[in-house]
């Protein structure tokens, strides 16, 4: 192919296009027969933004050729223009490159290679509009292009950028690329990744659903499509589709990773829908999978779920109170999770420890917002001694909310939002010289677990959350004398650090105005109302039978269930248990979720007794009930999740309602329902506890946590000193 004259190159680089025009005008005058000079003269005019002269120059040539010459010249000019457009693109001169591309379009309107470059340039120049896909007929052109005729890198680059525009036509374009590439796995993964990013912003869930459903029309073999659809449909409470997707994935699951993933999804779905028999059957299958997981280290390492398979381990807590067995599985999975992911992230070398006047404490979690953890953790952050502790917050994803802004922002040194970039987050925590990193997500969030697995800080601690995560690089798990039994260290990999009184204390809760009255539920003023406010996964059928036994033996009593989702299904589930237990269904009432958490707390006043759940207790809900001076009946177990209410009640000075067996649970339920004086005594104790209990003293709790942090640091410094001496 002919090229620019050497004499023109310095002027091109300097963007002195009028000088280039002069060179080629002289060439044309001296040699009118050389067609190539006309092509470059027109191009020089175009670069000088004299479009009319450019087109006129080219027309002079085309007007003198026959059919065979026209085809040859058309291709020759097209190649020259394409070459120059690429040169300008790579040199960052996007406007000029686009100008040339638009001229190529006039010559060959359906040149898809050129149209893709036009879209790419518009994206780079931020002038792209979604209607460009329609105006250029790109969806049809891409779909109908012959195999390997398009630049795969260009196509995937464009698709990645266009996917951030949440429109139906975007989904259509993505599908055309999927068809053209014969469902290329890289394209599917690209769609999954961008769809996930957009959905995680909280605004485009239905867009994410459309993208995943589109992928699901084809044989994609990407387990993340099913995982995402499962999660997205949960977010919009379409549980028929949640179940359908999980069942569809189960049929297609072949590899260990696929079976592991699908079983977790199915188990969570059945628990949400109170399908307990099916949940138990899946749990048995999953038990076998956990026994074999170490054999599939390489498959997990190479899989799309490498960084997420850890955070699916919540289900066993709802099924049984078996901490020795469950903790063994958690520790095994957590250790494997850390081992597999460690090579993919920065390796941190911590500086030599020394005694410090001010310790830097980092709290990491996606829940430091309007969330139960955010409601509870705020008091510790609020009361931290700023003279002795520098406090940072780290969000693995998201940016917090108005609660974050009100309660956390004014009381911390800095807040870091990593937007899922864990490598950058690990580096940032290290650069911030965080001495102690405190995980408040524990088992519930894979990105937090990833950050902890990388040993981002020299001392790492788990507090709040669901239970300790079992990540080997976490040093301590915060507990108290009650929330874990004395022998619990036998099955925890972390060192259990027991605070002297309680692992959590708060100053209270905001309470709104009640909106629920007895008359609204057709309940008389003299009736006894029991209340269960827990979500479906905590409504274990054995526990519900105990609650039915209580109201069966308490005259003029009612049991209210707050149902958060799939009301018809859950209602039928509870009514069927009532029928089996010989309880009149007229004793049951069902209410929906309140618009605000403040209203929820206010409406607790309708009840006489709160019935806690087992093997998974309430935590925030229990504290709310105790703060609202509502007697509680709880069944104490062995696992962390089965001892929260027990610990809170003991710290509030309440032993009435604490049951150590199923029989005791029923007995306490009956006593508190039939003995008004006993209820009043408990209410009085709860009122008094607000004045003297450490459970309601956030400031004193902050001092105890700070003392623990300082002791942890002293241990760390002394251990390092002894190691150096050896």
QUIUR-V960626 format. One line per field, one symbol per residue. phi: phi as a letter, one per 30 degrees, with the letter a starting at -180 (. if undefined). A space follows every 50 residues. Layout:
BEGIN
phi: ???
END
This chain:
BEGIN
phi: .dbededdddddddicddddededddddddbddddeddedddddedddic dddddddddedddcccdddedddeddddddddddddedddcicddddded dddddddbecddeddddddddddddicdbededddchdedddecddeidc ddddddddeeddddcdbddddddedddddedhhedddeddddddeddddd dicbdddddddddddddcdchbddddddeedddddchcdddedddddddd dcdbdeeddeddddddddddddchcdddddddddddeddddceddceddd dccdcecbdddccdeedddacbddddddddddddddeddddedcbecccd dddadbdbcccccbldcdadaedddddeddddcedddcbccccbcdaibi addeddccedcbdabccdhiddeddeddddddhddbccdcchdcbdddde ddddhdbdbbbcbiicaddidedcdbbdbadcdbdecdeeccddddccdd bbdabbckbdbdcdbcceddchcddcdcccbbcddedcddeddddddddd ddccdhcbbcccccahedddddeddddedddicddddcbbbcdddbddde ddddddccbccdcadcddbeddddddddicebcbcdbcdedcbddedddd ddiccdjdccadddedddddeddccdddddddddddddddcbdddcbddd ddddddddeddedddddddddddddd
END
